[in-house]
């Protein structure tokens, strides 16, 4: 057997042996460079969200699935939390998870596949209607300055209608409101809203219409993106104001409407004026009218006075009027002078009446009688005081006799005491009798000159109503009331005649 020389054999090529890590790394580079970013629409399954915040899930269709990862820095920008069974549209890069050798998608962006379709449909319809001119500003009508009645097309049970009614009642409560109840969400909502718009346009009961509903998602507001509804709003003979959702919510109905309000409450504020501002405006206008009328009246008044003064220069009636005015002034002066003289005469009469009362015999008699009563009271008090003094002295004597004398001396002292008491009693009565004898002539003299004694003899004192004593019958005119004072009582009478 012949053995060949090894040096004569051809050289064997060098082997390039890959490790698993190297293989996975290079495959990853090839995948990433070969595909780049791509869009993928599929359904989520096996969704996991560990404490790191990253999302791990699979995207599948009816025949296959692929592993995916969306890191926390990217999923924080997502407007929703992904869930199993949700259909999504993602933008991703193809990569390879080297430790397990599995290829996967690195998701950079995710959006709801249904929401994206709705947005595309919204944009397509918006572009179509814009080309037709339904969004043009020149075709939109101005709102009435003061609508008599406002139509509200909305759900009767929603919060939007309550907000609108509250704003209308606050801003301008005099405006009437008519509600057209419709559904504002669901497949039947566009048809009901269209029917309400047609009914309002046919009846022409309102001056302006408010189409409103509360906030919600794009799906909730999709009824207001209906093409038929948009064309019906554009064809409405009544101006339409939309207040759909919140300020950030935009629908096709907002573009077609004559005025778009950010909220239902803002729509209510747009269709009616502020009553307080109107009242202030009315007040200012009223003040201007009053000032203008005052100026005009003042001008006409000046003109009238000038014409009157000019007519007075050439009209004889003016001089007669001046004379008549002077006559009235003189008459008033005469009346004032007569009243002043009458007042002075009354004051004089009262003064004379007072003087007469001071020198009247009846007054002097009353004074003497009062003096007599005072003297009698003083005499009685003096007699009682003297009697008390003597009785006190006698009691003192009796006590001394009783203490220092025998019975006989006591008896004699008692006898003397009795005699002394009798003399004191007789002296007191004697003094009283002498005082009465001195007073009796004075009393008789007073009674002789007293008018009361004259009245006792049958005479009377006659006076008129004012209290003045009547001395002359000529002073009592017929019809005058007089009073006759008699000895007992008085009599009132009316004068029938006097001579």
NORCOR-V99256 format. One record per residue. RES is the residue in three letters. SS is DSSP state (~ for helix, > for strand, _ for the rest). PSI is psi in whole degrees, -180 to 180 (NA if undefined). Layout:
BEGIN
((RES & SS & PSI) (RES & SS & PSI))
END
This chain:
BEGIN
((UNK & _ & 133) (UNK & _ & 131) (UNK & _ & 123) (UNK & _ & 154) (UNK & _ & 134) (UNK & ~ & -23) (UNK & ~ & -17) (UNK & ~ & -7) (UNK & _ & 147) (UNK & _ & 153) (UNK & _ & 137) (UNK & _ & 137) (UNK & _ & 155) (UNK & _ & 135) (UNK & _ & 134) (UNK & _ & 96) (UNK & _ & 124) (UNK & _ & 142) (UNK & _ & 163) (UNK & ~ & -39) (UNK & ~ & -44) (UNK & ~ & -42) (UNK & ~ & -48) (UNK & ~ & -37) (UNK & ~ & -45) (UNK & ~ & -36) (UNK & ~ & -39) (UNK & ~ & -43) (UNK & ~ & -43) (UNK & ~ & -41) (UNK & ~ & -44) (UNK & ~ & -41) (UNK & ~ & -28) (UNK & ~ & -32) (UNK & ~ & -38) (UNK & _ & -155) (UNK & > & 144) (UNK & > & 159) (UNK & > & 139) (UNK & > & 133) (UNK & > & 122) (UNK & > & -176) (UNK & > & 140) (UNK & > & 140) (UNK & > & 159) (UNK & > & 44) (UNK & > & 133) (UNK & > & 142) (UNK & > & 88) (UNK & _ & -180) (UNK & _ & -20) (UNK & _ & -20) (UNK & _ & -8) (UNK & _ & 154) (UNK & > & 132) (UNK & > & 129) (UNK & > & 177) (UNK & > & 145) (UNK & > & 131) (UNK & > & 159) (UNK & _ & -159) (UNK & _ & -21) (UNK & _ & -18) (UNK & _ & 172) (UNK & > & 162) (UNK & > & 143) (UNK & > & 145) (UNK & > & 154) (UNK & > & 137) (UNK & > & 111) (UNK & _ & 161) (UNK & ~ & -38) (UNK & ~ & -26) (UNK & ~ & -43) (UNK & ~ & -16) (UNK & _ & -24) (UNK & _ & -6) (UNK & _ & 140) (UNK & _ & 2) (UNK & _ & 166) (UNK & _ & 122) (UNK & _ & 155) (UNK & _ & 159) (UNK & _ & 138) (UNK & _ & -6) (UNK & _ & 134) (UNK & > & 124) (UNK & > & 162) (UNK & > & 121) (UNK & > & 153) (UNK & > & 122) (UNK & > & 164) (UNK & > & 139) (UNK & > & 131) (UNK & > & -177) (UNK & > & 132) (UNK & > & 101) (UNK & _ & -39) (UNK & _ & -30) (UNK & _ & -6) (UNK & _ & 29) (UNK & > & 134) (UNK & > & 150) (UNK & > & 171) (UNK & > & 131) (UNK & > & 108) (UNK & > & 126) (UNK & > & -26) (UNK & > & 143) (UNK & > & 138) (UNK & > & 157) (UNK & > & 127) (UNK & ~ & -38) (UNK & ~ & -42) (UNK & ~ & -39) (UNK & ~ & -39) (UNK & ~ & -39) (UNK & ~ & -39) (UNK & ~ & -42) (UNK & ~ & -40) (UNK & ~ & -40) (UNK & ~ & -46) (UNK & ~ & -39) (UNK & ~ & -45) (UNK & ~ & -38) (UNK & ~ & -43) (UNK & ~ & -41) (UNK & ~ & -48) (UNK & ~ & -31) (UNK & ~ & -40) (UNK & ~ & -32) (UNK & ~ & -9) (UNK & _ & 11) (UNK & _ & -19) (UNK & _ & 0) (UNK & _ & 138) (UNK & ~ & -29) (UNK & ~ & -20) (UNK & ~ & -7) (UNK & _ & 140) (UNK & _ & 149) (UNK & _ & 155) (UNK & _ & 148) (UNK & _ & 143) (UNK & _ & -38) (UNK & _ & 88) (UNK & _ & 139) (UNK & _ & -34) (UNK & > & 140) (UNK & > & 129) (UNK & > & 135) (UNK & > & 118) (UNK & > & 105) (UNK & > & 178) (UNK & _ & 131) (UNK & _ & -14) (UNK & _ & 0) (UNK & _ & 169) (UNK & ~ & -22) (UNK & ~ & -43) (UNK & ~ & -35) (UNK & ~ & -40) (UNK & ~ & -42) (UNK & ~ & -46) (UNK & ~ & -37) (UNK & ~ & -44) (UNK & ~ & -42) (UNK & ~ & -42) (UNK & ~ & -32) (UNK & ~ & -42) (UNK & ~ & -45) (UNK & ~ & 79) (UNK & _ & -13) (UNK & _ & -15) (UNK & _ & 133) (UNK & > & 152) (UNK & > & 136) (UNK & > & 123) (UNK & > & 130) (UNK & > & 101) (UNK & > & 130) (UNK & _ & 166) (UNK & _ & 142) (UNK & _ & 12) (UNK & _ & 141) (UNK & _ & 174) (UNK & _ & -28) (UNK & _ & -10) (UNK & ~ & -46) (UNK & ~ & -42) (UNK & ~ & -41) (UNK & ~ & -42) (UNK & ~ & -41) (UNK & ~ & -43) (UNK & ~ & -40) (UNK & ~ & -41) (UNK & ~ & -42) (UNK & ~ & -40) (UNK & ~ & -45) (UNK & ~ & -41) (UNK & ~ & -33) (UNK & ~ & -42) (UNK & ~ & -31) (UNK & _ & 46) (UNK & _ & -18) (UNK & _ & 157) (UNK & _ & -22) (UNK & > & 151) (UNK & > & 141) (UNK & > & 121) (UNK & > & 115) (UNK & > & 157) (UNK & > & 166) (UNK & _ & -178) (UNK & _ & 168) (UNK & _ & -178) (UNK & _ & 178) (UNK & _ & -38) (UNK & _ & -39) (UNK & _ & -35) (UNK & _ & 6) (UNK & ~ & -23) (UNK & ~ & -28) (UNK & ~ & 4) (UNK & ~ & 16) (UNK & _ & 136) (UNK & ~ & -40) (UNK & ~ & -41) (UNK & ~ & -42) (UNK & ~ & -44) (UNK & ~ & -33) (UNK & ~ & -38) (UNK & ~ & -43) (UNK & ~ & -33) (UNK & ~ & -3) (UNK & _ & 132) (UNK & _ & -10) (UNK & _ & 136) (UNK & > & 139) (UNK & > & 132) (UNK & > & 127) (UNK & > & 140) (UNK & > & 78) (UNK & > & 121) (UNK & _ & -149) (UNK & _ & -177) (UNK & _ & -30) (UNK & _ & -10) (UNK & _ & 126) (UNK & _ & 132) (UNK & _ & 168) (UNK & ~ & -36) (UNK & ~ & -35) (UNK & ~ & -38) (UNK & ~ & -35) (UNK & ~ & -29) (UNK & _ & 158) (UNK & _ & -38) (UNK & > & 135) (UNK & > & 127) (UNK & _ & 146) (UNK & _ & -29) (UNK & _ & 165) (UNK & ~ & -39) (UNK & ~ & -40) (UNK & ~ & -34) (UNK & ~ & -41) (UNK & ~ & -36) (UNK & ~ & -28) (UNK & ~ & -32) (UNK & ~ & -17) (UNK & _ & 148) (UNK & _ & 169) (UNK & _ & 119) (UNK & ~ & -37) (UNK & ~ & -41) (UNK & ~ & -40) (UNK & ~ & -42) (UNK & ~ & -40) (UNK & ~ & -40) (UNK & ~ & -43) (UNK & ~ & -41) (UNK & ~ & -43) (UNK & ~ & -43) (UNK & ~ & -41) (UNK & ~ & -41) (UNK & ~ & -40) (UNK & ~ & -41) (UNK & ~ & -42) (UNK & ~ & -44) (UNK & ~ & -41) (UNK & ~ & -42) (UNK & ~ & -40) (UNK & ~ & -43) (UNK & ~ & -43) (UNK & ~ & -43) (UNK & ~ & -39) (UNK & ~ & -41) (UNK & ~ & -45) (UNK & ~ & -35) (UNK & ~ & -44) (UNK & ~ & -42) (UNK & ~ & -42) (UNK & ~ & -43) (UNK & ~ & -38) (UNK & ~ & -44) (UNK & ~ & -39) (UNK & ~ & -44) (UNK & ~ & -39) (UNK & ~ & -39) (UNK & ~ & -31) (UNK & ~ & -28) (UNK & ~ & -28) (UNK & ~ & -2) (UNK & _ & 123) (UNK & ~ & -26) (UNK & ~ & -27) (UNK & ~ & -43) (UNK & ~ & -39) (UNK & ~ & -39) (UNK & ~ & -41) (UNK & ~ & -42) (UNK & ~ & -41) (UNK & ~ & -38) (UNK & ~ & -40) (UNK & ~ & -38) (UNK & ~ & -41) (UNK & ~ & -40) (UNK & ~ & -44) (UNK & ~ & -38) (UNK & ~ & -42) (UNK & ~ & -39) (UNK & ~ & -42) (UNK & ~ & -42) (UNK & ~ & -41) (UNK & ~ & -39) (UNK & ~ & -42) (UNK & ~ & -41) (UNK & ~ & -39) (UNK & ~ & -44) (UNK & ~ & -41) (UNK & ~ & -39) (UNK & ~ & -41) (UNK & ~ & -42) (UNK & ~ & -38) (UNK & ~ & -43) (UNK & ~ & -41) (UNK & ~ & -41) (UNK & ~ & -42) (UNK & ~ & -38) (UNK & ~ & -44) (UNK & ~ & -37) (UNK & ~ & -40) (UNK & ~ & -42) (UNK & ~ & -43) (UNK & ~ & -37) (UNK & ~ & -31) (UNK & ~ & -37) (UNK & ~ & 7) (UNK & _ & 138) (UNK & ~ & -35) (UNK & ~ & -37) (UNK & ~ & -44) (UNK & ~ & -39) (UNK & ~ & -42) (UNK & ~ & -38) (UNK & ~ & -42) (UNK & ~ & -39) (UNK & ~ & -42) (UNK & ~ & -39) (UNK & ~ & -41) (UNK & ~ & -42) (UNK & ~ & -39) (UNK & ~ & -41) (UNK & ~ & -42) (UNK & ~ & -41) (UNK & ~ & -39) (UNK & ~ & -41) (UNK & ~ & -43) (UNK & ~ & -41) (UNK & ~ & -40) (UNK & ~ & -42) (UNK & ~ & -42) (UNK & ~ & -36) (UNK & ~ & -43) (UNK & ~ & -40) (UNK & ~ & -41) (UNK & ~ & -39) (UNK & ~ & -45) (UNK & ~ & -39) (UNK & ~ & -36) (UNK & ~ & -43) (UNK & ~ & -43) (UNK & ~ & -40) (UNK & ~ & -37) (UNK & ~ & -42) (UNK & ~ & -46) (UNK & ~ & -38) (UNK & ~ & -39) (UNK & ~ & -41) (UNK & ~ & -39) (UNK & ~ & -32) (UNK & ~ & -31) (UNK & ~ & -8) (UNK & _ & 156) (UNK & _ & -177) (UNK & ~ & -36) (UNK & ~ & -44) (UNK & ~ & -33) (UNK & ~ & -40) (UNK & ~ & -41) (UNK & ~ & -41) (UNK & ~ & -37) (UNK & ~ & -37) (UNK & ~ & -44) (UNK & ~ & -38) (UNK & ~ & -41) (UNK & ~ & -40) (UNK & ~ & -43) (UNK & ~ & -41) (UNK & ~ & -39) (UNK & ~ & -42) (UNK & ~ & -40) (UNK & ~ & -40) (UNK & ~ & -40) (UNK & ~ & -38) (UNK & ~ & -38) (UNK & ~ & -44) (UNK & ~ & -32) (UNK & ~ & -41) (UNK & ~ & -40) (UNK & ~ & -41) (UNK & ~ & -40) (UNK & ~ & -40) (UNK & ~ & -40) (UNK & ~ & -39) (UNK & ~ & -35) (UNK & ~ & -32) (UNK & ~ & -27) (UNK & ~ & -43) (UNK & ~ & -37) (UNK & ~ & -41) (UNK & ~ & -43) (UNK & ~ & -39) (UNK & ~ & -43) (UNK & ~ & -41) (UNK & ~ & -30) (UNK & ~ & -36) (UNK & ~ & -1) (UNK & _ & 136) (UNK & ~ & -25) (UNK & ~ & -37) (UNK & ~ & -37) (UNK & ~ & -41) (UNK & ~ & -35) (UNK & ~ & -27) (UNK & _ & 4) (UNK & _ & 1) (UNK & _ & 171) (UNK & _ & 154) (UNK & > & 121) (UNK & > & 134) (UNK & > & 154) (UNK & > & -177) (UNK & _ & -37) (UNK & _ & -5) (UNK & _ & -4) (UNK & _ & 132) (UNK & > & 132) (UNK & _ & 116) (UNK & _ & -21) (UNK & _ & 130) (UNK & ~ & -25) (UNK & ~ & -21) (UNK & ~ & -13) (UNK & _ & 96) (UNK & _ & 155) (UNK & _ & 135) (UNK & _ & -8) (UNK & _ & 138) (UNK & > & 129) (UNK & > & 161) (UNK & > & 127) (UNK & > & 117) (UNK & > & 123) (UNK & _ & -179) (UNK & _ & -35) (UNK & _ & 104) (UNK & _ & -170) (UNK & > & 161) (UNK & > & 133) (UNK & > & 140) (UNK & > & 164) (UNK & > & 130) (UNK & _ & 123) (UNK & _ & -41) (UNK & _ & 161) (UNK & _ & 148) (UNK & _ & NA))
END
